């Protein structure tokens, strides 16, 4: 597993922990901040896979 895939898995783990803590432990509703966080992480994962593909093409 390369560094880009590890980074994407870490981001998914961080999002899962954030969602669980904010909804169940802090009793917060899923608002615009959490949705914005999902969008940003999704874009970051997309960029990681794009960078991984470019890295494989260079080798």
Secondary structure, DSSP 8 states (H G I E B T S, - for coil): --HHHHHHHHHHHHHHHHHHIIIIIS-----HHHHHHHHHHHHHHHHHHHHHHHHHHH-
